[in-house]
Amino acid sequence: MQEADFISFDQTQAALGQLLFYDPILSGNRNIACATCHHPKHGSSDGLSLGIGEGGEGLGPMRHPGQGASRIIKRIPRNAPGLWNLGAREVDVMFHDGRLSVSDIYNTGFDSPAQEWLPDGLNSILAAQALFPMTSQFEMAGDPKENQVAGAAYNRIDAVWPIIAKRVRTIPDYADRFSEAFVDVSGPLDVSITHIANALAAYQATEFRSDDSPFDAFLKGDSAAMTADQLAGLELFYGKAGCSTCHSGPLLTDHEFHALMLPHFGPGKTRQWDPIVRDVGRMGASDRLEDAYRFRTPSLRNVALTAPYGHNGAYPTLEGIVRHHLNPQAEFSKWKPELAALPKAPWLAATDFLPFQDKRERARLASQVDVTSLEMSDDEITELVAFLKALTGTASSRGRLGTPVSVPSGLEVPQ
């Protein structure tokens, strides 16, 4: 990857975005930040199969679903994706189902759940993405009876963002920082949700950029940058194993959608009015039957840091997800619910694995598989995993701006 492959972001805005990323002020009940589910300690994710959003307590794999009246009533339907290299110019689609993409369909620059109500002036698709967790009841907004933000979300999606912007700009420290970072902000009243989203994008693109892995060093001519196993895995990845058919290009993704017959569990995501608990993947966004059970190909950069794997975190190890790719039907039949990293929530246990237990749904899932089974030895699988580990960056893994000690709101920083 070259410098020109990445969007250039203002570093003063990135420093401001760092504070916002860790500040629970952006959530309805002021109790969860972006970093709660996308923390550097956990590879810019949370280490869980399905996240614990608003109402949960703790951080990473130790996060639990809360208690009493504030406990969660639903798990996050999909695995929290890593944030690596989302500032790359080639990224033009986001979310597991691609419901956000670069497009002129609504004259906003993006095709998104906000349709024509998306605010103007967003500097990237990454900035557009930052807006949506704030509107989600189970991610950051909370229940409508609990706060003004969640109530606004049930009116119209764009009703949320002015409330969040007002919260932020009325904090003097934030007002001063926005005036310093943005030329079109001369006072608190000028701060909009667009400025907040653009600052968040600048931070994420800076902090989570990864282009300095052993693989990158090898591509630049350092023949000693990778081990013998990693080099053997590289040959398999681009040869016999066929991984590069979908995991191609600088980011090791084709940005397309494929069905892998991953074991299905959790609340899932469906089309509107679908009475079945399941996850229909891309079809839920496109409403096209041919998109059923297809999910976006993830980038593999820093993949060793982002376990568990799959759109729902079905596999806790790289070896597990590699084996599934090689023989989806066989691995699906062997998969056990115990492999899922789901914090215990007894009140949800009865429905957690309903899709997995539904024979008809299992048959529908099995009918849509886009990969051909391939037999490989245990040694070859070990080599493939070794190559995947060679995709881990150095500066990105250590962090650039890091975790702030405090944030201007005075709320607790997820550490």
Secondary structure, 3 states (H helix, E strand, C coil): CCHHHECCCCHHHHHHHHHHHCCHHHCCCCCCCHHHHCEHHHCCECCCCCCCCCCCECCHHHCECCCHHHCCCCCCCCCCCCCCCCCECCCCEECCCCCEEECCCCCCCEECCCHHHCCCCCCCHHHHHHCCHHHCHHHHHCCCCCCHHHHHHCCCHHHHHHHHHHHHHCCHHHHHHHHHHCCCCCCHHHCCHHHHHHHHHHHHHHHCCCCCCHHHHHHCCCCCCCCHHHHHHHHHHCCCCCHHHCCCCCCCCCCCEECCCCCCCCCCCCCCCCCCCCCCECHHHHCCHHHCCEEECCCCCCHHHCCCECCCCCECCHHHHHHHHHCHHHHHHHCCHHHCCCCCCCCCHHHHCHHHHCHHHHHHHHCCCCCCCCCCCHHHHHHHHHHHHCCCCCHHHHCCCCCCCCCCCCCCCCC
